Amino acid sequence: MSEGMESVSSRTHPTTVGGGPNGQHTTELCGQFQMPLHYPRYTRDDYESMPEWKLDCLLKQYGLPITGNVEQKRKFAMGAFLWLN
């Protein structure tokens, strides 16, 4: 391996979580991001009336940027999470 290159296994961080024979087992995580288990199920009306703090929490939970004013955050969240019908 050349200098400056590292293997994927050296970039992952073992994390102990519940389960396994002693109530714990180790999983490998890459970085700090973990995808939440559920996709948000808000409607367009929900996003349009959602307070800024809730938008911030939602975007942060999915590892998305929390920049701009509240209208920009709403537009971004709707673009990221609403499916076109």
N, CA, C and O atoms as a CHARMM CRD file, in Angstrom:
* protein
*
  340
    1    1 MET  N      0.85100  -1.17500   0.00000 PROA 1      0.00000
    2    1 MET  CA     0.00000   0.00000   0.00000 PROA 1      0.00000
    3    1 MET  C      0.89400   1.23500   0.00000 PROA 1      0.00000
    4    1 MET  O      1.90400   1.25500   0.70300 PROA 1      0.00000
    5    2 SER  N      0.55000   2.25600  -0.76400 PROA 2      0.00000
    6    2 SER  CA     1.37700   3.45300  -0.85500 PROA 2      0.00000
    7    2 SER  C      1.17800   4.35400   0.35500 PROA 2      0.00000
    8    2 SER  O      0.19500   4.23700   1.08700 PROA 2      0.00000
    9    3 GLU  N      2.14900   5.26600   0.54900 PROA 3      0.00000
   10    3 GLU  CA     2.04800   6.20200   1.65600 PROA 3      0.00000
   11    3 GLU  C      0.82100   7.07100   1.48900 PROA 3      0.00000
   12    3 GLU  O      0.43800   7.40500   0.36800 PROA 3      0.00000
   13    4 GLY  N      0.19300   7.44400   2.61400 PROA 4      0.00000
   14    4 GLY  CA    -0.97700   8.29600   2.56700 PROA 4      0.00000
   15    4 GLY  C     -2.27300   7.54200   2.32400 PROA 4      0.00000
   16    4 GLY  O     -3.35500   8.11900   2.43700 PROA 4      0.00000
   17    5 MET  N     -2.18000   6.27000   1.99400 PROA 5      0.00000
   18    5 MET  CA    -3.37500   5.46400   1.77100 PROA 5      0.00000
   19    5 MET  C     -3.60200   4.61400   3.00400 PROA 5      0.00000
   20    5 MET  O     -2.64400   4.10400   3.58600 PROA 5      0.00000
   21    6 GLU  N     -4.83000   4.45400   3.40700 PROA 6      0.00000
   22    6 GLU  CA    -5.13600   3.58600   4.52700 PROA 6      0.00000
   23    6 GLU  C     -6.25500   2.64900   4.12600 PROA 6      0.00000
   24    6 GLU  O     -7.07100   2.97000   3.26300 PROA 6      0.00000
   25    7 SER  N     -6.28700   1.51000   4.74600 PROA 7      0.00000
   26    7 SER  CA    -7.31900   0.54400   4.40300 PROA 7      0.00000
   27    7 SER  C     -8.64300   0.96400   5.02900 PROA 7      0.00000
   28    7 SER  O     -8.67300   1.72300   5.99800 PROA 7      0.00000
   29    8 VAL  N     -9.73100   0.46100   4.46400 PROA 8      0.00000
   30    8 VAL  CA   -11.05200   0.75300   5.00500 PROA 8      0.00000
   31    8 VAL  C    -11.14300   0.27600   6.44200 PROA 8      0.00000
   32    8 VAL  O    -11.73000   0.96000   7.28000 PROA 8      0.00000
   33    9 SER  N    -10.57700  -0.87800   6.74100 PROA 9      0.00000
   34    9 SER  CA   -10.67900  -1.41400   8.09600 PROA 9      0.00000
   35    9 SER  C     -9.98400  -0.52500   9.11800 PROA 9      0.00000
   36    9 SER  O    -10.38200  -0.51400  10.28300 PROA 9      0.00000
   37   10 SER  N     -8.96200   0.21800   8.72100 PROA 10     0.00000
   38   10 SER  CA    -8.30000   1.09000   9.68800 PROA 10     0.00000
   39   10 SER  C     -9.09100   2.36600   9.92700 PROA 10     0.00000
   40   10 SER  O     -8.80600   3.09000  10.88200 PROA 10     0.00000
   41   11 ARG  N    -10.10500   2.67100   9.06500 PROA 11     0.00000
   42   11 ARG  CA   -10.91200   3.87100   9.25200 PROA 11     0.00000
   43   11 ARG  C    -12.19900   3.58600  10.01300 PROA 11     0.00000
   44   11 ARG  O    -12.89400   4.52000  10.41400 PROA 11     0.00000
   45   12 THR  N    -12.52900   2.32200  10.21700 PROA 12     0.00000
   46   12 THR  CA   -13.77100   2.01100  10.91100 PROA 12     0.00000
   47   12 THR  C    -13.52000   1.97700  12.40400 PROA 12     0.00000
   48   12 THR  O    -12.39600   1.76500  12.85900 PROA 12     0.00000
   49   13 HSD  N    -14.58300   2.18800  13.15200 PROA 13     0.00000
   50   13 HSD  CA   -14.46900   2.23800  14.60500 PROA 13     0.00000
   51   13 HSD  C    -15.38800   1.18600  15.20300 PROA 13     0.00000
   52   13 HSD  O    -16.59800   1.23800  14.98600 PROA 13     0.00000
   53   14 PRO  N    -14.83900   0.22300  15.95900 PROA 14     0.00000
   54   14 PRO  CA   -15.72600  -0.76600  16.56500 PROA 14     0.00000
   55   14 PRO  C    -16.59300  -0.11800  17.64200 PROA 14     0.00000
   56   14 PRO  O    -16.11800   0.72100  18.40700 PROA 14     0.00000
   57   15 THR  N    -17.85000  -0.50700  17.69600 PROA 15     0.00000
   58   15 THR  CA   -18.78000   0.01200  18.67400 PROA 15     0.00000
   59   15 THR  C    -19.47600  -1.16600  19.32900 PROA 15     0.00000
   60   15 THR  O    -19.91600  -2.08700  18.64200 PROA 15     0.00000
   61   16 THR  N    -19.57900  -1.14700  20.63500 PROA 16     0.00000
   62   16 THR  CA   -20.25100  -2.21000  21.35000 PROA 16     0.00000
   63   16 THR  C    -21.71300  -1.83200  21.51500 PROA 16     0.00000
   64   16 THR  O    -22.03100  -0.74200  21.99100 PROA 16     0.00000
   65   17 VAL  N    -22.60100  -2.73700  21.12000 PROA 17     0.00000
   66   17 VAL  CA   -24.03700  -2.50500  21.21900 PROA 17     0.00000
   67   17 VAL  C    -24.69600  -3.73500  21.81200 PROA 17     0.00000
   68   17 VAL  O    -24.06900  -4.79100  21.90200 PROA 17     0.00000
   69   18 GLY  N    -25.96600  -3.61300  22.22400 PROA 18     0.00000
   70   18 GLY  CA   -26.67900  -4.72600  22.84100 PROA 18     0.00000
   71   18 GLY  C    -26.82500  -5.92700  21.92500 PROA 18     0.00000
   72   18 GLY  O    -26.80500  -5.78500  20.70200 PROA 18     0.00000
   73   19 GLY  N    -26.97000  -7.10900  22.51000 PROA 19     0.00000
   74   19 GLY  CA   -27.10900  -8.35800  21.75500 PROA 19     0.00000
   75   19 GLY  C    -25.95300  -9.28000  22.05400 PROA 19     0.00000
   76   19 GLY  O    -25.11300  -8.94300  22.88900 PROA 19     0.00000
   77   20 GLY  N    -25.87100 -10.41300  21.41900 PROA 20     0.00000
   78   20 GLY  CA   -24.76500 -11.34400  21.60900 PROA 20     0.00000
   79   20 GLY  C    -24.88200 -12.12200  22.90700 PROA 20     0.00000
   80   20 GLY  O    -25.82300 -11.91300  23.67200 PROA 20     0.00000
   81   21 PRO  N    -23.93200 -13.02400  23.16500 PROA 21     0.00000
   82   21 PRO  CA   -24.02000 -13.92000  24.31000 PROA 21     0.00000
   83   21 PRO  C    -23.95400 -13.21200  25.66400 PROA 21     0.00000
   84   21 PRO  O    -24.59100 -13.66600  26.61400 PROA 21     0.00000
   85   22 ASN  N    -23.22400 -12.14600  25.77800 PROA 22     0.00000
   86   22 ASN  CA   -23.12400 -11.41400  27.04200 PROA 22     0.00000
   87   22 ASN  C    -23.93600 -10.13100  27.01200 PROA 22     0.00000
   88   22 ASN  O    -23.67700  -9.21300  27.79100 PROA 22     0.00000
   89   23 GLY  N    -24.90800 -10.06100  26.12600 PROA 23     0.00000
   90   23 GLY  CA   -25.71900  -8.86300  25.99900 PROA 23     0.00000
   91   23 GLY  C    -25.03900  -7.78000  25.17800 PROA 23     0.00000
   92   23 GLY  O    -25.55100  -6.66500  25.07200 PROA 23     0.00000
   93   24 GLN  N    -23.87500  -8.10600  24.59100 PROA 24     0.00000
   94   24 GLN  CA   -23.16300  -7.12200  23.79900 PROA 24     0.00000
   95   24 GLN  C    -22.50100  -7.79700  22.60600 PROA 24     0.00000
   96   24 GLN  O    -22.12700  -8.96800  22.67600 PROA 24     0.00000
   97   25 HSD  N    -22.36100  -7.06500  21.52500 PROA 25     0.00000
   98   25 HSD  CA   -21.53500  -7.49700  20.40800 PROA 25     0.00000
   99   25 HSD  C    -20.93400  -6.25600  19.76500 PROA 25     0.00000
  100   25 HSD  O    -21.40300  -5.13900  19.98500 PROA 25     0.00000
  101   26 THR  N    -19.91000  -6.46000  18.98300 PROA 26     0.00000
  102   26 THR  CA   -19.20100  -5.34500  18.37900 PROA 26     0.00000
  103   26 THR  C    -19.54400  -5.25300  16.90900 PROA 26     0.00000
  104   26 THR  O    -19.54300  -6.25600  16.19600 PROA 26     0.00000
  105   27 THR  N    -19.84100  -4.03300  16.45500 PROA 27     0.00000
  106   27 THR  CA   -20.08500  -3.79300  15.03800 PROA 27     0.00000
  107   27 THR  C    -19.07700  -2.77400  14.56100 PROA 27     0.00000
  108   27 THR  O    -18.55000  -1.98800  15.34800 PROA 27     0.00000
  109   28 GLU  N    -18.81400  -2.79100  13.28100 PROA 28     0.00000
  110   28 GLU  CA   -17.88800  -1.83600  12.69500 PROA 28     0.00000
  111   28 GLU  C    -18.68800  -0.68500  12.08500 PROA 28     0.00000
  112   28 GLU  O    -19.58900  -0.91200  11.27800 PROA 28     0.00000
  113   29 LEU  N    -18.36100   0.53400  12.46600 PROA 29     0.00000
  114   29 LEU  CA   -18.99800   1.71700  11.91000 PROA 29     0.00000
  115   29 LEU  C    -17.95700   2.52400  11.16000 PROA 29     0.00000
  116   29 LEU  O    -16.81200   2.61700  11.60300 PROA 29     0.00000
  117   30 CYS  N    -18.32300   3.09500  10.05800 PROA 30     0.00000
  118   30 CYS  CA   -17.42500   3.94500   9.29700 PROA 30     0.00000
  119   30 CYS  C    -17.79800   5.39300   9.58300 PROA 30     0.00000
  120   30 CYS  O    -18.86400   5.84500   9.16500 PROA 30     0.00000
  121   31 GLY  N    -16.95200   6.11800  10.27900 PROA 31     0.00000
  122   31 GLY  CA   -17.23800   7.50400  10.62600 PROA 31     0.00000
  123   31 GLY  C    -18.26300   7.60000  11.73400 PROA 31     0.00000
  124   31 GLY  O    -18.39700   6.68300  12.54500 PROA 31     0.00000
  125   32 GLN  N    -18.98400   8.70500  11.77200 PROA 32     0.00000
  126   32 GLN  CA   -19.94700   8.94000  12.83900 PROA 32     0.00000
  127   32 GLN  C    -21.39500   8.86700  12.38100 PROA 32     0.00000
  128   32 GLN  O    -22.29500   8.90300  13.22000 PROA 32     0.00000
  129   33 PHE  N    -21.65500   8.76400  11.07700 PROA 33     0.00000
  130   33 PHE  CA   -23.01800   8.80400  10.56800 PROA 33     0.00000
  131   33 PHE  C    -23.69500   7.44900  10.67600 PROA 33     0.00000
  132   33 PHE  O    -23.11600   6.43200  10.29700 PROA 33     0.00000
  133   34 GLN  N    -24.92400   7.43000  11.19400 PROA 34     0.00000
  134   34 GLN  CA   -25.75400   6.24100  11.20000 PROA 34     0.00000
  135   34 GLN  C    -27.10600   6.62700  10.62400 PROA 34     0.00000
  136   34 GLN  O    -27.73800   7.56600  11.10800 PROA 34     0.00000
  137   35 MET  N    -27.55400   5.92300   9.60700 PROA 35     0.00000
  138   35 MET  CA   -28.84600   6.21800   9.01000 PROA 35     0.00000
  139   35 MET  C    -29.94300   5.84400   9.98900 PROA 35     0.00000
  140   35 MET  O    -29.95700   4.71900  10.49000 PROA 35     0.00000
  141   36 PRO  N    -30.86100   6.75500  10.27400 PROA 36     0.00000
  142   36 PRO  CA   -31.99500   6.41000  11.14600 PROA 36     0.00000
  143   36 PRO  C    -32.78900   5.25400  10.55100 PROA 36     0.00000
  144   36 PRO  O    -32.77600   5.03700   9.33900 PROA 36     0.00000
  145   37 LEU  N    -33.47200   4.52500  11.40600 PROA 37     0.00000
  146   37 LEU  CA   -34.20500   3.34100  10.96200 PROA 37     0.00000
  147   37 LEU  C    -35.41300   3.67100  10.10000 PROA 37     0.00000
  148   37 LEU  O    -35.77400   2.88900   9.22100 PROA 37     0.00000
  149   38 HSD  N    -36.04200   4.81500  10.33700 PROA 38     0.00000
  150   38 HSD  CA   -37.27500   5.14300   9.63000 PROA 38     0.00000
  151   38 HSD  C    -37.11100   6.39100   8.77700 PROA 38     0.00000
  152   38 HSD  O    -36.47200   7.36300   9.18000 PROA 38     0.00000
  153   39 TYR  N    -37.69500   6.34200   7.60300 PROA 39     0.00000
  154   39 TYR  CA   -37.73100   7.49100   6.70800 PROA 39     0.00000
  155   39 TYR  C    -38.81200   8.42900   7.24000 PROA 39     0.00000
  156   39 TYR  O    -39.87400   7.95800   7.64600 PROA 39     0.00000
  157   40 PRO  N    -38.57400   9.75100   7.25200 PROA 40     0.00000
  158   40 PRO  CA   -39.60600  10.65900   7.78200 PROA 40     0.00000
  159   40 PRO  C    -40.90500  10.55400   6.98700 PROA 40     0.00000
  160   40 PRO  O    -40.88300  10.44200   5.76100 PROA 40     0.00000
  161   41 ARG  N    -42.01400  10.59200   7.68100 PROA 41     0.00000
  162   41 ARG  CA   -43.32600  10.44500   7.03400 PROA 41     0.00000
  163   41 ARG  C    -44.16200  11.70900   7.19700 PROA 41     0.00000
  164   41 ARG  O    -45.34900  11.64200   7.51700 PROA 41     0.00000
  165   42 TYR  N    -43.54300  12.84200   6.97900 PROA 42     0.00000
  166   42 TYR  CA   -44.26100  14.10200   7.07300 PROA 42     0.00000
  167   42 TYR  C    -44.85300  14.45500   5.71600 PROA 42     0.00000
  168   42 TYR  O    -44.32700  14.05300   4.67800 PROA 42     0.00000
  169   43 THR  N    -45.94800  15.20600   5.72800 PROA 43     0.00000
  170   43 THR  CA   -46.56800  15.68400   4.50100 PROA 43     0.00000
  171   43 THR  C    -46.02600  17.08000   4.18100 PROA 43     0.00000
  172   43 THR  O    -45.32700  17.68600   4.99400 PROA 43     0.00000
  173   44 ARG  N    -46.35100  17.57400   3.00400 PROA 44     0.00000
  174   44 ARG  CA   -45.95200  18.92900   2.61700 PROA 44     0.00000
  175   44 ARG  C    -46.48700  19.93500   3.64800 PROA 44     0.00000
  176   44 ARG  O    -45.77100  20.85700   4.04100 PROA 44     0.00000
  177   45 ASP  N    -47.74200  19.75900   4.08600 PROA 45     0.00000
  178   45 ASP  CA   -48.32500  20.66000   5.08800 PROA 45     0.00000
  179   45 ASP  C    -47.53900  20.60200   6.39600 PROA 45     0.00000
  180   45 ASP  O    -47.33900  21.62700   7.04800 PROA 45     0.00000
  181   46 ASP  N    -47.08800  19.39300   6.78200 PROA 46     0.00000
  182   46 ASP  CA   -46.28300  19.25400   8.00400 PROA 46     0.00000
  183   46 ASP  C    -44.99700  20.07700   7.90400 PROA 46     0.00000
  184   46 ASP  O    -44.64100  20.80000   8.83500 PROA 46     0.00000
  185   47 TYR  N    -44.30500  19.96000   6.76900 PROA 47     0.00000
  186   47 TYR  CA   -43.05900  20.70500   6.58800 PROA 47     0.00000
  187   47 TYR  C    -43.31700  22.21100   6.56600 PROA 47     0.00000
  188   47 TYR  O    -42.53300  22.98400   7.11600 PROA 47     0.00000
  189   48 GLU  N    -44.41900  22.62900   5.92800 PROA 48     0.00000
  190   48 GLU  CA   -44.70600  24.05600   5.81300 PROA 48     0.00000
  191   48 GLU  C    -45.04300  24.70300   7.15000 PROA 48     0.00000
  192   48 GLU  O    -44.87200  25.91100   7.31400 PROA 48     0.00000
  193   49 SER  N    -45.51900  23.91200   8.10600 PROA 49     0.00000
  194   49 SER  CA   -45.85300  24.46500   9.42400 PROA 49     0.00000
  195   49 SER  C    -44.84900  24.06700  10.51500 PROA 49     0.00000
  196   49 SER  O    -44.98600  24.48400  11.66500 PROA 49     0.00000
  197   50 MET  N    -43.85100  23.27100  10.15900 PROA 50     0.00000
  198   50 MET  CA   -42.87800  22.76900  11.13300 PROA 50     0.00000
  199   50 MET  C    -42.01000  23.91400  11.67100 PROA 50     0.00000
  200   50 MET  O    -41.48400  24.71000  10.89300 PROA 50     0.00000
  201   51 PRO  N    -41.85700  23.99800  13.01000 PROA 51     0.00000
  202   51 PRO  CA   -40.98900  25.04100  13.56800 PROA 51     0.00000
  203   51 PRO  C    -39.52400  24.79300  13.19600 PROA 51     0.00000
  204   51 PRO  O    -39.12000  23.66000  12.93600 PROA 51     0.00000
  205   52 GLU  N    -38.75200  25.85400  13.17500 PROA 52     0.00000
  206   52 GLU  CA   -37.35700  25.76500  12.74000 PROA 52     0.00000
  207   52 GLU  C    -36.55700  24.77600  13.57900 PROA 52     0.00000
  208   52 GLU  O    -35.73600  24.04100  13.03000 PROA 52     0.00000
  209   53 TRP  N    -36.77100  24.73700  14.89500 PROA 53     0.00000
  210   53 TRP  CA   -35.99300  23.83400  15.74400 PROA 53     0.00000
  211   53 TRP  C    -36.24200  22.37500  15.34900 PROA 53     0.00000
  212   53 TRP  O    -35.33400  21.54600  15.41200 PROA 53     0.00000
  213   54 LYS  N    -37.47800  22.06900  14.94100 PROA 54     0.00000
  214   54 LYS  CA   -37.79800  20.68600  14.54300 PROA 54     0.00000
  215   54 LYS  C    -37.16400  20.34900  13.20100 PROA 54     0.00000
  216   54 LYS  O    -36.67900  19.23600  13.00100 PROA 54     0.00000
  217   55 LEU  N    -37.16700  21.31700  12.27500 PROA 55     0.00000
  218   55 LEU  CA   -36.47000  21.11800  11.00100 PROA 55     0.00000
  219   55 LEU  C    -34.98900  20.86700  11.24100 PROA 55     0.00000
  220   55 LEU  O    -34.39800  19.97100  10.63700 PROA 55     0.00000
  221   56 ASP  N    -34.38500  21.67100  12.13500 PROA 56     0.00000
  222   56 ASP  CA   -32.96800  21.50000  12.46200 PROA 56     0.00000
  223   56 ASP  C    -32.69300  20.09600  12.99500 PROA 56     0.00000
  224   56 ASP  O    -31.72800  19.44900  12.58900 PROA 56     0.00000
  225   57 CYS  N    -33.55000  19.62900  13.90800 PROA 57     0.00000
  226   57 CYS  CA   -33.37500  18.27900  14.47900 PROA 57     0.00000
  227   57 CYS  C    -33.48900  17.20400  13.40100 PROA 57     0.00000
  228   57 CYS  O    -32.69100  16.26700  13.36700 PROA 57     0.00000
  229   58 LEU  N    -34.47100  17.33800  12.53200 PROA 58     0.00000
  230   58 LEU  CA   -34.68500  16.36000  11.46500 PROA 58     0.00000
  231   58 LEU  C    -33.50100  16.31800  10.51500 PROA 58     0.00000
  232   58 LEU  O    -32.99600  15.24000  10.20000 PROA 58     0.00000
  233   59 LEU  N    -33.05300  17.48000  10.05700 PROA 59     0.00000
  234   59 LEU  CA   -31.92400  17.52900   9.13200 PROA 59     0.00000
  235   59 LEU  C    -30.66100  16.98200   9.78500 PROA 59     0.00000
  236   59 LEU  O    -29.90500  16.24200   9.15600 PROA 59     0.00000
  237   60 LYS  N    -30.43400  17.34100  11.03600 PROA 60     0.00000
  238   60 LYS  CA   -29.25000  16.84700  11.75500 PROA 60     0.00000
  239   60 LYS  C    -29.29700  15.32600  11.90100 PROA 60     0.00000
  240   60 LYS  O    -28.27900  14.65300  11.74200 PROA 60     0.00000
  241   61 GLN  N    -30.47300  14.79000  12.20300 PROA 61     0.00000
  242   61 GLN  CA   -30.63000  13.34200  12.37800 PROA 61     0.00000
  243   61 GLN  C    -30.21400  12.57400  11.12600 PROA 61     0.00000
  244   61 GLN  O    -29.68200  11.46800  11.22400 PROA 61     0.00000
  245   62 TYR  N    -30.45000  13.14800   9.96700 PROA 62     0.00000
  246   62 TYR  CA   -30.10400  12.49500   8.70500 PROA 62     0.00000
  247   62 TYR  C    -28.76100  12.95600   8.14800 PROA 62     0.00000
  248   62 TYR  O    -28.39800  12.60300   7.02600 PROA 62     0.00000
  249   63 GLY  N    -28.02700  13.74200   8.92700 PROA 63     0.00000
  250   63 GLY  CA   -26.69800  14.17300   8.50400 PROA 63     0.00000
  251   63 GLY  C    -26.71900  15.18400   7.38100 PROA 63     0.00000
  252   63 GLY  O    -25.76200  15.28100   6.61200 PROA 63     0.00000
  253   64 LEU  N    -27.80200  15.94100   7.27600 PROA 64     0.00000
  254   64 LEU  CA   -27.94900  16.93700   6.21800 PROA 64     0.00000
  255   64 LEU  C    -27.60200  18.32400   6.74100 PROA 64     0.00000
  256   64 LEU  O    -27.63300  18.55400   7.95000 PROA 64     0.00000
  257   65 PRO  N    -27.27200  19.25200   5.84600 PROA 65     0.00000
  258   65 PRO  CA   -26.87400  20.59700   6.28600 PROA 65     0.00000
  259   65 PRO  C    -28.00900  21.35600   6.96200 PROA 65     0.00000
  260   65 PRO  O    -29.17000  21.25500   6.56400 PROA 65     0.00000
  261   66 ILE  N    -27.65100  22.11700   7.98900 PROA 66     0.00000
  262   66 ILE  CA   -28.61600  22.92000   8.73600 PROA 66     0.00000
  263   66 ILE  C    -28.24200  24.38400   8.54200 PROA 66     0.00000
  264   66 ILE  O    -27.94600  25.09000   9.50600 PROA 66     0.00000
  265   67 THR  N    -28.25800  24.83400   7.29800 PROA 67     0.00000
  266   67 THR  CA   -27.87600  26.21000   7.00500 PROA 67     0.00000
  267   67 THR  C    -29.01700  26.92700   6.31100 PROA 67     0.00000
  268   67 THR  O    -29.91300  26.29600   5.75100 PROA 67     0.00000
  269   68 GLY  N    -28.97700  28.24100   6.35000 PROA 68     0.00000
  270   68 GLY  CA   -29.99400  29.05000   5.70200 PROA 68     0.00000
  271   68 GLY  C    -31.09600  29.44000   6.66100 PROA 68     0.00000
  272   68 GLY  O    -31.08000  29.07600   7.83700 PROA 68     0.00000
  273   69 ASN  N    -32.05600  30.19000   6.13800 PROA 69     0.00000
  274   69 ASN  CA   -33.18200  30.60300   6.97500 PROA 69     0.00000
  275   69 ASN  C    -34.21600  29.48100   7.01400 PROA 69     0.00000
  276   69 ASN  O    -34.05200  28.45000   6.36100 PROA 69     0.00000
  277   70 VAL  N    -35.27300  29.69000   7.77700 PROA 70     0.00000
  278   70 VAL  CA   -36.25600  28.62200   7.97800 PROA 70     0.00000
  279   70 VAL  C    -36.93100  28.22500   6.66500 PROA 70     0.00000
  280   70 VAL  O    -37.22900  27.04700   6.46700 PROA 70     0.00000
  281   71 GLU  N    -37.17700  29.17100   5.77200 PROA 71     0.00000
  282   71 GLU  CA   -37.80800  28.83600   4.49400 PROA 71     0.00000
  283   71 GLU  C    -36.88300  27.98900   3.62500 PROA 71     0.00000
  284   71 GLU  O    -37.34200  27.07000   2.94700 PROA 71     0.00000
  285   72 GLN  N    -35.58200  28.29200   3.64000 PROA 72     0.00000
  286   72 GLN  CA   -34.61600  27.49600   2.88300 PROA 72     0.00000
  287   72 GLN  C    -34.52200  26.07700   3.45000 PROA 72     0.00000
  288   72 GLN  O    -34.40600  25.11000   2.69800 PROA 72     0.00000
  289   73 LYS  N    -34.57200  25.96000   4.77800 PROA 73     0.00000
  290   73 LYS  CA   -34.53100  24.63500   5.40900 PROA 73     0.00000
  291   73 LYS  C    -35.78000  23.83500   5.05500 PROA 73     0.00000
  292   73 LYS  O    -35.69500  22.64000   4.77300 PROA 73     0.00000
  293   74 ARG  N    -36.94200  24.49200   5.07000 PROA 74     0.00000
  294   74 ARG  CA   -38.18700  23.80300   4.69400 PROA 74     0.00000
  295   74 ARG  C    -38.11000  23.28800   3.25800 PROA 74     0.00000
  296   74 ARG  O    -38.44500  22.13700   2.97600 PROA 74     0.00000
  297   75 LYS  N    -37.66700  24.15400   2.36700 PROA 75     0.00000
  298   75 LYS  CA   -37.56500  23.77600   0.96100 PROA 75     0.00000
  299   75 LYS  C    -36.59400  22.60700   0.78500 PROA 75     0.00000
  300   75 LYS  O    -36.86400  21.67700   0.02400 PROA 75     0.00000
  301   76 PHE  N    -35.46300  22.66200   1.49500 PROA 76     0.00000
  302   76 PHE  CA   -34.47400  21.58900   1.40300 PROA 76     0.00000
  303   76 PHE  C    -35.06100  20.27700   1.93500 PROA 76     0.00000
  304   76 PHE  O    -34.91700  19.23200   1.30000 PROA 76     0.00000
  305   77 ALA  N    -35.72800  20.32900   3.10900 PROA 77     0.00000
  306   77 ALA  CA   -36.30500  19.11300   3.70100 PROA 77     0.00000
  307   77 ALA  C    -37.36900  18.52100   2.78600 PROA 77     0.00000
  308   77 ALA  O    -37.42500  17.30300   2.61300 PROA 77     0.00000
  309   78 MET  N    -38.21300  19.36400   2.19800 PROA 78     0.00000
  310   78 MET  CA   -39.25000  18.85100   1.29600 PROA 78     0.00000
  311   78 MET  C    -38.62700  18.21500   0.05200 PROA 78     0.00000
  312   78 MET  O    -39.11000  17.19200  -0.43500 PROA 78     0.00000
  313   79 GLY  N    -37.55600  18.82200  -0.45800 PROA 79     0.00000
  314   79 GLY  CA   -36.86700  18.24700  -1.61200 PROA 79     0.00000
  315   79 GLY  C    -36.18600  16.93900  -1.29300 PROA 79     0.00000
  316   79 GLY  O    -36.10400  16.05100  -2.14200 PROA 79     0.00000
  317   80 ALA  N    -35.69500  16.81400  -0.07100 PROA 80     0.00000
  318   80 ALA  CA   -34.97700  15.60000   0.33600 PROA 80     0.00000
  319   80 ALA  C    -35.91500  14.46200   0.70000 PROA 80     0.00000
  320   80 ALA  O    -35.60800  13.30100   0.43000 PROA 80     0.00000
  321   81 PHE  N    -37.05700  14.77500   1.31100 PROA 81     0.00000
  322   81 PHE  CA   -37.88200  13.71700   1.89800 PROA 81     0.00000
  323   81 PHE  C    -39.23300  13.46500   1.23500 PROA 81     0.00000
  324   81 PHE  O    -39.81700  12.40000   1.43500 PROA 81     0.00000
  325   82 LEU  N    -39.74100  14.40600   0.45800 PROA 82     0.00000
  326   82 LEU  CA   -41.04900  14.17100  -0.16700 PROA 82     0.00000
  327   82 LEU  C    -40.87800  13.51000  -1.51800 PROA 82     0.00000
  328   82 LEU  O    -40.01500  13.90100  -2.30300 PROA 82     0.00000
  329   83 TRP  N    -41.69300  12.51800  -1.79000 PROA 83     0.00000
  330   83 TRP  CA   -41.68700  11.82000  -3.06500 PROA 83     0.00000
  331   83 TRP  C    -42.65300  12.51400  -4.00300 PROA 83     0.00000
  332   83 TRP  O    -43.71800  12.96200  -3.57900 PROA 83     0.00000
  333   84 LEU  N    -42.29400  12.60700  -5.26500 PROA 84     0.00000
  334   84 LEU  CA   -43.19800  13.16700  -6.25400 PROA 84     0.00000
  335   84 LEU  C    -44.29000  12.15300  -6.55600 PROA 84     0.00000
  336   84 LEU  O    -44.01300  10.96300  -6.71000 PROA 84     0.00000
  337   85 ASN  N    -45.52000  12.61900  -6.64000 PROA 85     0.00000
  338   85 ASN  CA   -46.64500  11.70800  -6.94200 PROA 85     0.00000
  339   85 ASN  C    -46.93200  11.68500  -8.41400 PROA 85     0.00000
  340   85 ASN  O    -47.83900  10.98000  -8.85600 PROA 85     0.00000
